[in-house]
Amino acid sequence: MLNNWFVMPTCLPLVIRRCHSCASDRFRPNGKFRVNANHKLLDAWLLALCTACGETTKLTVFERTHVRSVRPELLDRMHDNNPALAAELLQDAAVRSRNHVALDWDGAWRLDTGGTEHLDREVIDVAVRFAARIPVRPARLIAEGCGLSRGEVGRLITEGKLVSAVRLSGKVSGDFTFTLKR
């Protein structure tokens, strides 16, 4: 029987960027936006606060964009400071690239295994689904979901008792399946 595990975000990830006021390199996005109009041109930023000093940084969403080329729903969501929109924009590779930032997902996600009744079986087939593109090591997910140490997961991989179509030693951010034979 196939078990479904879900990796879900619990909050917005930290933004990795150097603070101009202090030595910190982490900013916490709070889901607030700033939109500025200059005649028929719009600028929009996602705001984030430094975790150490509280200094505000702006992540450019778009700049000098003609007002007619911006969807009204998007503009409404920005004016409403929609946190779901902030999460979508942080996931957007173009926004991250434009602002030269990366994301730190430590402590911003959780694993939902649906219970522990599957742990006593000889063979466990699991499909891991991601609600957002969260880069996580599969060995860490398996260790957490099965109540094993990471060393024991590594031993199971080496012995061929833990198999998957994806490489279990790196990071993944997309759905995958694995089989554990005890």
C-alpha positions in Angstrom: 0.0 0.0 0.0 1.3 3.4 -1.0 1.6 6.0 1.8 1.5 9.7 1.0 3.7 12.1 2.9 3.4 15.9 2.4 6.1 18.5 2.8 4.3 21.8 3.6 5.5 25.3 4.3 4.6 26.6 7.8 5.8 30.2 7.2 7.7 32.3 4.7 11.3 31.3 4.3 14.1 33.7 5.2 15.7 35.7 2.5 19.5 35.5 2.3 20.9 38.9 1.5 23.6 41.1 3.2 22.2 43.8 5.4 23.6 47.3 4.7 23.3 48.3 8.4 24.7 45.3 10.2 26.6 42.1 9.6 23.5 39.9 9.3 22.6 38.1 6.1 19.0 37.0 6.8 15.8 39.0 6.2 12.3 37.9 7.2 9.6 38.8 4.6 6.5 39.9 6.4 4.1 39.7 3.4 3.8 43.4 3.0 4.2 45.2 -0.3 5.0 48.7 -1.4 3.6 50.0 -4.7 4.6 53.3 -6.1 3.1 55.1 -9.2 4.8 57.6 -11.3 2.3 58.8 -13.9 1.5 55.7 -15.8 4.4 53.6 -14.6 4.4 51.3 -11.5 7.0 50.0 -9.2 6.3 47.2 -6.7 8.5 45.7 -4.0 8.1 43.0 -1.4 9.4 44.2 2.0 11.6 42.2 4.3 13.1 43.0 7.7 16.6 42.2 8.9 16.5 39.5 11.6 19.2 41.3 13.6 18.6 45.1 13.4 15.2 45.4 11.8 16.3 47.4 8.8 13.9 47.1 5.8 15.0 45.9 2.4 12.9 45.9 -0.8 12.8 43.0 -3.2 11.8 44.3 -6.6 8.7 42.6 -8.0 8.5 44.9 -11.1 9.8 48.3 -11.9 8.9 51.0 -14.4 6.0 48.8 -15.7 3.1 50.4 -17.6 0.0 50.3 -15.5 -2.0 48.6 -18.2 0.4 45.6 -18.3 -0.2 44.8 -14.6 -3.2 42.5 -14.0 -5.7 44.3 -11.7 -6.0 41.2 -9.5 -2.3 41.2 -8.9 -2.4 44.9 -8.0 -5.3 44.3 -5.6 -3.5 41.5 -3.9 -0.4 43.7 -3.4 -2.6 46.5 -2.0 -4.1 43.9 0.4 -0.7 42.7 1.4 -1.6 39.1 0.5 0.7 36.7 2.3 0.0 34.0 -0.3 1.2 36.3 -3.1 4.4 36.9 -1.1 4.9 33.1 -0.9 4.3 32.8 -4.7 6.7 35.6 -5.5 9.5 34.2 -3.3 9.1 30.9 -5.2 9.5 32.7 -8.5 13.0 32.2 -9.8 12.9 35.4 -11.8 12.2 37.5 -8.7 15.0 35.8 -6.8 17.4 36.3 -9.7 16.5 39.9 -10.3 17.2 40.6 -6.6 20.2 38.4 -6.2 18.8 36.5 -3.2 18.4 32.9 -2.1 15.9 31.4 0.4 16.6 29.7 3.7 13.9 27.1 4.4 15.3 26.0 7.8 12.4 25.8 10.2 9.9 27.0 7.6 8.4 23.6 6.7 7.0 20.4 8.2 6.5 16.8 7.2 3.0 15.3 7.5 3.3 11.5 7.4 -0.4 10.8 8.2 0.5 8.8 11.3 2.9 6.0 12.4 0.9 2.9 11.6 3.0 2.3 8.5 6.3 2.0 10.4 5.8 -1.6 11.6 5.5 -3.1 8.1 8.2 -5.1 6.3 8.0 -3.1 3.1 7.0 0.6 3.1 6.2 2.4 -0.2 6.0 6.1 0.2 5.1 9.0 -2.2 6.5 12.3 -1.0 4.6 15.3 -2.3 5.7 19.0 -2.0 3.2 21.8 -1.5 6.0 24.3 -2.4 9.4 24.0 -4.0 11.3 23.4 -0.7 14.8 22.0 -1.1 15.2 19.2 1.4 17.5 16.2 1.6 15.5 13.0 1.0 17.5 11.2 3.7 16.4 13.8 6.2 12.8 13.4 5.3 13.0 9.6 5.5 14.8 9.7 8.8 12.2 12.1 10.3 9.2 10.2 8.8 10.4 6.7 9.8 11.9 7.7 13.2 15.4 6.7 12.1 18.8 8.3 12.5 20.4 9.8 9.4 23.3 7.4 9.8 20.8 4.4 9.8 19.2 5.8 6.6 22.6 6.0 5.0 23.3 2.4 6.0 19.9 1.3 4.5 20.8 3.1 1.2 24.2 1.4 1.1 22.7 -2.0 1.8 20.1 -1.5 -1.0 17.2 -1.7 1.4 16.1 1.9 0.7 15.6 2.6 -3.0 14.2 5.4 -5.0 14.3 6.7 -8.6 15.8 10.0 -7.3 19.3 10.4 -5.8 18.8 10.2 -2.0 22.1 11.9 -1.1 21.4 15.3 -2.6 18.5 17.8 -2.2 15.2 17.6 -4.0 12.3 20.0 -4.2 9.9 18.0 -6.2 7.7 14.9 -5.7 9.4 11.5 -5.4 8.8 8.0 -4.2 10.8 5.5 -2.3 10.6 1.9 -1.0 12.0 0.8 2.4 12.6 -2.9 3.1 13.4 -3.9 6.6 
